Amino acid sequence: MSKYSITEFIRQTEQNDQQKEFFELETPRMLEVNLRNFVWAKAGSMVAYNGNIKFEREGILEHGLGTLFKKAFTGEGASLMKATGAGSLYLADRGKKIIVLELNNETIFVNGNDLLAFEPTVKHEIKFMRKVAGMMAGGLFNIRCSGYGLVAITSHYEPLTLHVTPGNPVFTDPNATIAWSGNLTPEFQTDISFKTFIGRASGESIQMRFEGSGFVIIQPYEEVYFQQSQS
């Protein structure tokens, strides 16, 4: 049989039904959710499903008026959908690499655009970063995930984890920052000298500063989450 035959292609790319964990990475860029009740996922991330599954946007008042206020500023990147029912659900986000993490009474902050899905047992809260709102058009929010359960995050290409230790702060580009440990609180700063050096404003002139003890996950890509309309 030819290595280029349709039969061989199907054999190499077909779904693997050997395991039935709640989250299964079918490929590095495709997540299968073996749904038994419901799951939270990024709005628009469904690429296929089988079984009896219904989809609905996160209730606008489901988490109170504070969340309603935040949603007015966060754009589509922060929108979540609830998939309810039983069956196999397949999620992806523009071909980005998917990383599955298990929280064991832990907390992690994820850039709102890089959170793909999480178990119902995981508590989540949208955190609006007001200090940076006037500095850049994207990346204004993150989502705090805590408790117990699986969380799927995404990265353009291979992610890198940087350790933050006392007295040795880490500085990152907001558009390349995916997630960080729950005990870290980033500060935003503008690098005036660098802006002056290049002669114009740029993404690199705005930095996230992490200090303390923890970790930061970055990607080798500067992602623009949304652009403000030009009048």
Helices and strands as residue ranges (DSSP letters): H 6-13, E 23-27, E 30-35, E 38-42, E 46-57, H 65-74, G 76-78, E 80-91, E 97-111, G 112-114, E 115-118, E 122-128, G 130-132, E 141-155, E 160-164, E 170-172, G 174-176, E 177-181, E 187-190, H 192-198, G 203-205, E 206-210, E 214-218
